[in-house]
Amino acid sequence: MRFSYSAVWEDTVRLIRGNASLLIALAGVFMFLPALLMGYFLPAPPAATMTELARLAEEYFHANWAWMLLANLANMAGALAMLQLLFGARPTVGQAIAHGLALLPFYFLATILSDIMIGIGAILILPGFYLFGRMAVLAPVMAAEDRRNPIDAIGRSFALSRGNGWAVIGLVVMVAVTAFVLSFLVNAIFGSVFIILLGQHIGGMLALIVRAVTSAAFSTLMVILFAAIYRRLAGESAAGPN
């Protein structure tokens, strides 16, 4: 099947529209709430220069890595629950969450392995992008096909994306950059307006909420995009009822 950007995007939109209320509920719990709590209790320190930014980022990571890991695990569990909703036999939200939590340890290990591979490839830049494209459907593979062996799941992701690695990463970058720019503009505009009109305390809190909403929306969009990519690569007959 030819990898068509327009077909994948149309399927992404269709999946979002067909499951909007359930996706919003899951995104609220697993993506919005962690982003809001991290932003409120553990805000990243501002930096004036790139050198200072690198130093502060390293210090922030060392001080808060455990909370960052917990937030990341929550995001992963939410993503797996969303994918189960899309690919499962009409599960309830509770069943989707339970399935996502059951898959989480295996997906976490698979993610570590894939990140190591991508990190090694990133030393030469282009191989890192290519490997990301080859493993972009790792989460959908594990959720849709209930593959719990990380090596097996990575192998299946490579098999599905054979011949389409660059096409996949091209679409992912296109959508991610567009969504990031829109998120940045929304945060900048609404954040500034809220702070100007309501002051630093109330306005800053509302700006934080907006940032958490856009972060959750961005994460959810990418999860559904990867699901649509998987459906295109695997064939919709193997991709569940949606």
C-alpha positions as CSV (number, residue, x, y, z in Angstrom):
1,M,0.0,0.0,0.0
2,R,1.4,3.4,-1.0
3,F,2.2,5.6,2.0
4,S,0.0,8.7,1.4
5,Y,0.4,11.8,3.6
6,S,-3.1,12.9,2.8
7,A,-4.6,9.5,3.6
8,V,-2.8,9.3,6.9
9,W,-3.8,12.8,7.9
10,E,-7.5,12.2,6.9
11,D,-7.4,9.0,9.0
12,T,-5.9,11.0,12.0
13,V,-8.7,13.5,11.8
14,R,-11.3,10.7,11.5
15,L,-9.9,8.9,14.6
16,I,-10.0,12.1,16.6
17,R,-13.5,13.0,15.6
18,G,-14.8,9.5,16.2
19,N,-13.3,9.2,19.7
20,A,-13.0,12.8,20.8
21,S,-14.8,12.6,24.2
22,L,-12.9,9.5,25.3
23,L,-9.6,10.9,24.1
24,I,-10.2,14.2,25.9
25,A,-10.9,12.3,29.2
26,L,-7.7,10.2,28.9
27,A,-5.6,13.2,27.9
28,G,-7.0,15.2,30.8
29,V,-5.9,12.5,33.4
30,F,-2.6,11.3,31.9
31,M,-1.3,14.3,30.0
32,F,-2.9,17.5,31.1
33,L,-2.8,16.8,34.8
34,P,0.9,15.8,34.9
35,A,1.9,18.8,32.8
36,L,-0.1,21.1,35.1
37,L,1.4,19.7,38.3
38,M,4.9,19.8,37.0
39,G,4.5,23.3,35.8
40,Y,3.1,24.5,39.1
41,F,5.2,22.7,41.6
42,L,8.4,22.2,39.6
43,P,8.6,25.1,37.1
44,A,11.7,25.2,34.8
45,P,14.0,28.1,35.7
46,P,14.3,30.9,33.1
47,A,17.6,31.3,31.3
48,A,19.1,34.4,29.6
49,T,21.7,32.6,27.4
50,M,22.1,29.2,25.7
51,T,25.0,28.4,28.0
52,E,23.0,29.2,31.0
53,L,20.0,27.2,29.6
54,A,22.2,24.1,29.3
55,R,23.5,24.4,32.8
56,L,20.1,25.1,34.3
57,A,18.5,22.2,32.3
58,E,21.2,19.8,33.7
59,E,20.6,21.0,37.2
60,Y,16.8,20.8,36.8
61,F,17.1,17.2,35.6
62,H,19.3,16.1,38.4
63,A,17.0,17.6,41.0
64,N,13.7,16.4,39.5
65,W,14.4,13.3,37.4
66,A,12.2,11.1,39.5
67,W,9.2,13.4,39.0
68,M,10.0,13.8,35.3
69,L,10.1,10.0,35.0
70,L,6.7,9.6,36.8
71,A,5.1,12.2,34.5
72,N,6.6,10.5,31.5
73,L,5.2,7.1,32.6
74,A,1.8,8.7,33.1
75,N,2.0,10.0,29.5
76,M,3.0,6.6,28.2
77,A,0.1,4.9,30.1
78,G,-2.3,7.4,28.7
79,A,-1.0,6.9,25.1
80,L,-1.3,3.1,25.4
81,A,-4.9,3.5,26.8
82,M,-5.8,5.8,23.8
83,L,-4.4,3.3,21.4
84,Q,-6.3,0.5,23.0
85,L,-9.5,2.5,22.6
86,L,-8.7,2.9,18.9
87,F,-7.6,-0.7,18.2
88,G,-9.5,-2.8,20.8
89,A,-12.9,-4.4,20.5
90,R,-14.8,-1.3,21.8
91,P,-13.4,-1.4,25.4
92,T,-14.6,0.8,28.2
93,V,-12.3,3.6,29.4
94,G,-11.5,1.5,32.4
95,Q,-10.6,-1.5,30.3
96,A,-8.5,0.6,28.1
97,I,-6.6,2.1,31.1
98,A,-6.1,-1.4,32.6
99,H,-4.7,-2.7,29.3
100,G,-2.4,0.4,29.0
101,L,-1.1,-0.2,32.5
102,A,-0.5,-3.9,31.8
103,L,1.5,-3.0,28.7
104,L,3.4,-0.1,30.3
105,P,6.4,-2.0,31.7
106,F,7.0,-3.7,28.3
107,Y,6.5,-0.5,26.4
108,F,8.9,1.3,28.8
109,L,11.6,-1.3,28.1
110,A,11.0,-1.1,24.4
111,T,11.2,2.7,24.5
112,I,14.6,2.5,26.3
113,L,15.9,0.2,23.7
114,S,14.6,2.3,20.8
115,D,15.9,5.5,22.3
116,I,19.4,3.9,22.7
117,M,19.3,3.0,19.0
118,I,18.0,6.4,17.9
119,G,20.6,8.1,20.2
120,I,23.4,6.2,18.6
121,G,22.1,7.0,15.1
122,A,21.7,10.7,16.2
123,I,25.5,11.0,16.5
124,L,25.4,11.1,12.7
125,I,22.1,13.1,12.7
126,L,20.4,11.6,9.6
127,P,20.6,7.9,10.8
128,G,18.9,9.1,14.0
129,F,15.9,10.6,12.0
130,Y,15.7,7.5,9.9
131,L,15.6,5.1,12.9
132,F,12.9,7.3,14.5
133,G,10.8,6.9,11.3
134,R,11.4,3.1,11.3
135,M,10.2,2.8,15.0
136,A,7.5,5.5,15.0
137,V,4.8,2.8,15.1
138,L,6.3,1.0,18.1
139,A,3.5,1.9,20.6
140,P,0.6,1.1,18.1
141,V,2.3,-2.2,17.3
142,M,2.4,-3.2,21.0
143,A,-1.2,-1.9,21.7
144,A,-2.9,-3.2,18.5
145,E,-1.1,-6.6,18.3
146,D,-0.6,-7.1,22.1
147,R,3.1,-7.7,21.6
148,R,4.9,-7.6,25.0
149,N,8.4,-8.7,23.9
150,P,10.3,-5.4,23.3
151,I,12.6,-7.0,20.8
152,D,9.7,-8.5,18.9
153,A,7.8,-5.2,18.9
154,I,10.8,-3.3,17.6
155,G,11.3,-5.9,14.9
156,R,7.6,-5.7,13.9
157,S,7.9,-1.9,13.7
158,F,10.9,-2.2,11.4
159,A,9.1,-4.8,9.3
160,L,6.0,-2.5,8.9
161,S,8.0,0.6,8.0
162,R,10.3,-1.1,5.6
163,G,10.8,1.2,2.6
164,N,8.9,4.0,4.3
165,G,11.3,5.2,7.0
166,W,12.0,8.6,5.4
167,A,8.3,9.1,4.4
168,V,7.2,8.4,7.9
169,I,9.7,10.8,9.5
170,G,8.9,13.5,6.9
171,L,5.2,13.4,7.9
172,V,5.9,13.3,11.6
173,V,8.3,16.3,11.4
174,M,5.8,18.2,9.3
175,V,2.9,17.7,11.7
176,A,5.0,18.1,14.8
177,V,6.6,21.4,13.7
178,T,3.2,22.8,12.6
179,A,1.6,21.8,15.9
180,F,4.5,23.1,17.9
181,V,4.4,26.5,16.2
182,L,0.7,26.8,16.8
183,S,1.1,25.8,20.4
184,F,3.8,28.3,20.9
185,L,1.7,31.1,19.4
186,V,-1.3,30.1,21.5
187,N,0.8,30.1,24.7
188,A,2.5,33.4,23.9
189,I,-0.7,35.2,23.0
190,F,-3.0,33.9,25.7
191,G,-0.2,33.9,28.3
192,S,0.6,37.6,27.7
193,V,-3.1,38.6,27.7
194,F,-3.9,36.8,30.9
195,I,-0.9,38.3,32.7
196,I,-1.5,41.8,31.4
197,L,-5.3,41.7,32.3
198,L,-5.2,39.7,35.5
199,G,-1.8,40.1,37.0
200,Q,1.1,37.7,37.6
201,H,-0.6,35.5,40.1
202,I,-4.0,34.8,38.5
203,G,-2.9,35.5,35.0
204,G,0.2,33.3,35.4
205,M,-1.9,30.4,36.7
206,L,-4.3,30.7,33.7
207,A,-1.2,30.9,31.4
208,L,0.1,27.7,33.0
209,I,-3.3,26.0,32.4
210,V,-3.1,27.0,28.7
211,R,0.4,25.6,28.5
212,A,-0.8,22.3,30.0
213,V,-3.7,22.2,27.6
214,T,-1.6,22.8,24.5
215,S,1.0,20.2,25.8
216,A,-1.8,17.6,26.3
217,A,-3.3,18.4,22.9
218,F,0.1,18.1,21.2
219,S,0.8,14.8,22.8
220,T,-2.6,13.4,22.0
221,L,-2.3,14.5,18.3
222,M,1.0,12.7,18.0
223,V,-0.4,9.5,19.5
224,I,-3.3,9.5,17.1
225,L,-1.0,10.3,14.2
226,F,1.2,7.3,15.0
227,A,-1.9,5.2,15.2
228,A,-3.0,6.4,11.7
229,I,0.5,5.7,10.4
230,Y,0.3,2.2,11.8
231,R,-3.1,1.7,10.2
232,R,-1.7,2.8,6.8
233,L,1.3,0.6,7.0
234,A,-0.4,-2.5,8.4
235,G,-3.7,-2.1,6.5
236,E,-6.9,-1.1,8.1
237,S,-8.1,-4.7,8.2
238,A,-5.6,-5.3,11.0
239,A,-6.1,-2.0,12.8
240,G,-9.3,-2.4,14.8
241,P,-12.9,-1.2,14.4
242,N,-12.5,2.5,14.1
